[in-house]
Amino acid sequence: MPEIKQGKKPTVLVTGGAGFIGRHLTAALRSAGMTVHSVDDLRVKPLADPDGSLVRKSVRELTPDDVSGVDVVYHLASDKSVPLSFVQPLQYLDNLESTAHLMRVCADAAVPRVLIASTCEVYGRAARLPTEESAPLAPLSPYAASKVAMEMVARTYQECADSGTDTTVVRFFNVYGPGERPDAVIPGFCLGALTDGSLCVEGSGTQRRDFSYIDDVVDQLVQLTAAAPVPVVNIGSGVSASVLEIAAIVRELCPSATVRWTRSRPNEIPEFRSDISLQRSLFSLRTPPVGLREGVERTLRWWSESGVLERHGSPAGSLLRPQLIG
Ligand SMILES: NC(=O)c1ccc[n+]([C@@H]2O[C@H](COP(=O)([O-])OP(=O)(O)OC[C@H]3O[C@@H](n4cnc5c(N)ncnc54)[C@H](O)[C@@H]3O)[C@@H](O)[C@H]2O)c1
């Protein structure tokens, strides 16, 4: 079985390197002294110009030469919108096909370790909260179904004796922070508060999500290169907050902002909350992690001070437009 050489800093490939998590992760891995290659086909327009070393390529164009000498692949590239996956479900087959291609290429090049980004959405309406990694998979959107399929194809290679690539599936709950596009709730509220003053709440706003600040997530992802291989691990905070609680935090920071109601998304899931026992045993977590109020304030400050609104024009129409794919 191929192994990461002891005593040598791993060489890493990040797919989806121009995206929200990929960008932060690439920077953190480089700060930790690792050699990092990143690829992205830029199907999602980045909020800031990608760094000069990013290779513009889709995952399906990767060859064994591209991953030769790589010790760890972080496979973050994915189409990831729940609502858009109902509009363009067949587009989400690409998540599966790209992952199957990547696993084949990594097996051919004897890459020792692949980390696959998945999501809490694979649990659907979980019977138990907090939800453990062993909970049944019950996806309720084409996006979630595509992530289950990604997980399964990765597991197939893990089980395949002649592959030798260790695979860990990382199920993110809601990750937020500077640089995330505003089709997620926290950056959406920040953008709304700073532009037309409205916070757009889908449905009742009582739906609860488990939010983790990007720096805390990336800190754990960096540790994964050296952690004992496990088949699957949740990355969450272990607590949940409602959309209305997030709106209240933003309104404390921007008192003139008001809530605007819109209809619920299809198959809305009332709550996600992560069981973090395994996560705690694998990683030394920052103490304390960034709290929700502090994280929302940092994200809002980024939207107000980074120049992103000016770069994308005002009003921020191009940012609010949904990311249609293809
Ligand atoms: N952000 C979250 O809260 C969250 C939660 C659960 C799961 N995830 C998963 O984490 C991963 C990263 O999420 P993110 O928030 O950084 O998303 P993102 O949309 O910001 O980044 C994804 C990047 O992948 C690129 N991409 C997509 N398909 C590609 C392909 N086939 N080839 C090359 N590039 C491709 C896009 O251009 C984009 O830059 C995704 O797999 C997502 O499903 C994220």
Ligand as a Chemical Component Dictionary entry (heavy atoms), coordinates in Angstrom:
data_LIG
# 
_chem_comp.id                   LIG 
_chem_comp.type                 NON-POLYMER 
_chem_comp.pdbx_formal_charge   0 
_chem_comp.three_letter_code    LIG 
# 
loop_
_chem_comp_atom.comp_id 
_chem_comp_atom.atom_id 
_chem_comp_atom.alt_atom_id 
_chem_comp_atom.type_symbol 
_chem_comp_atom.charge 
_chem_comp_atom.model_Cartn_x 
_chem_comp_atom.model_Cartn_y 
_chem_comp_atom.model_Cartn_z 
_chem_comp_atom.pdbx_ordinal 
LIG N1  N1  N 0  -19.505 25.551 2.425   1  
LIG C1  C1  C 0  -20.234 24.707 3.147   2  
LIG O1  O1  O 0  -20.890 25.069 4.126   3  
LIG C2  C2  C 0  -20.273 23.238 2.770   4  
LIG C3  C3  C 0  -21.156 22.404 3.492   5  
LIG C4  C4  C 0  -21.211 21.052 3.157   6  
LIG C5  C5  C 0  -20.405 20.547 2.156   7  
LIG N2  N2  N 1  -19.573 21.384 1.467   8  
LIG C6  C6  C 0  -18.740 20.781 0.404   9  
LIG O2  O2  O 0  -17.424 21.305 0.519   10 
LIG C7  C7  C 0  -16.856 21.470 -0.775  11 
LIG C8  C8  C 0  -16.355 22.891 -0.944  12 
LIG O3  O3  O 0  -17.442 23.790 -0.722  13 
LIG P1  P1  P 0  -17.285 25.354 -0.956  14 
LIG O4  O4  O 0  -18.238 26.008 -0.030  15 
LIG O5  O5  O -1 -15.851 25.745 -0.949  16 
LIG O6  O6  O 0  -17.884 25.451 -2.435  17 
LIG P2  P2  P 0  -17.541 26.505 -3.604  18 
LIG O7  O7  O 0  -18.698 26.466 -4.544  19 
LIG O8  O8  O 0  -17.146 27.821 -3.027  20 
LIG O9  O9  O 0  -16.261 25.867 -4.268  21 
LIG C9  C9  C 0  -16.347 24.747 -5.119  22 
LIG C10 C10 C 0  -15.355 25.024 -6.262  23 
LIG O10 O10 O 0  -15.291 23.846 -7.067  24 
LIG C11 C11 C 0  -15.204 24.258 -8.431  25 
LIG N3  N3  N 0  -15.695 23.109 -9.196  26 
LIG C12 C12 C 0  -16.927 22.522 -9.117  27 
LIG N4  N4  N 0  -16.941 21.408 -9.872  28 
LIG C13 C13 C 0  -15.708 21.303 -10.452 29 
LIG C14 C14 C 0  -15.108 20.341 -11.327 30 
LIG N5  N5  N 0  -15.782 19.260 -11.734 31 
LIG N6  N6  N 0  -13.825 20.536 -11.707 32 
LIG C15 C15 C 0  -13.113 21.621 -11.240 33 
LIG N7  N7  N 0  -13.628 22.551 -10.407 34 
LIG C16 C16 C 0  -14.919 22.380 -10.016 35 
LIG C17 C17 C 0  -16.063 25.504 -8.526  36 
LIG O11 O11 O 0  -15.671 26.327 -9.617  37 
LIG C18 C18 C 0  -15.785 26.160 -7.167  38 
LIG O12 O12 O 0  -14.721 27.110 -7.254  39 
LIG C19 C19 C 0  -17.931 21.041 -1.768  40 
LIG O13 O13 O 0  -17.686 19.699 -2.113  41 
LIG C20 C20 C 0  -19.227 21.154 -0.977  42 
LIG O14 O14 O 0  -20.194 20.240 -1.451  43 
LIG C21 C21 C 0  -19.498 22.711 1.756   44 
# 
loop_
_chem_comp_bond.comp_id 
_chem_comp_bond.atom_id_1 
_chem_comp_bond.atom_id_2 
_chem_comp_bond.value_order 
_chem_comp_bond.pdbx_ordinal 
LIG N1  C1  SING 1  
LIG C1  O1  DOUB 2  
LIG C1  C2  SING 3  
LIG C2  C3  SING 4  
LIG C2  C21 DOUB 5  
LIG C3  C4  DOUB 6  
LIG C4  C5  SING 7  
LIG C5  N2  DOUB 8  
LIG N2  C6  SING 9  
LIG N2  C21 SING 10 
LIG C6  O2  SING 11 
LIG C6  C20 SING 12 
LIG O2  C7  SING 13 
LIG C7  C8  SING 14 
LIG C7  C19 SING 15 
LIG C8  O3  SING 16 
LIG O3  P1  SING 17 
LIG P1  O4  DOUB 18 
LIG P1  O5  SING 19 
LIG P1  O6  SING 20 
LIG O6  P2  SING 21 
LIG P2  O7  DOUB 22 
LIG P2  O8  SING 23 
LIG P2  O9  SING 24 
LIG O9  C9  SING 25 
LIG C9  C10 SING 26 
LIG C10 O10 SING 27 
LIG C10 C18 SING 28 
LIG O10 C11 SING 29 
LIG C11 N3  SING 30 
LIG C11 C17 SING 31 
LIG N3  C12 SING 32 
LIG N3  C16 SING 33 
LIG C12 N4  DOUB 34 
LIG N4  C13 SING 35 
LIG C13 C14 SING 36 
LIG C13 C16 DOUB 37 
LIG C14 N5  SING 38 
LIG C14 N6  DOUB 39 
LIG N6  C15 SING 40 
LIG C15 N7  DOUB 41 
LIG N7  C16 SING 42 
LIG C17 O11 SING 43 
LIG C17 C18 SING 44 
LIG C18 O12 SING 45 
LIG C19 O13 SING 46 
LIG C19 C20 SING 47 
LIG C20 O14 SING 48 
# 
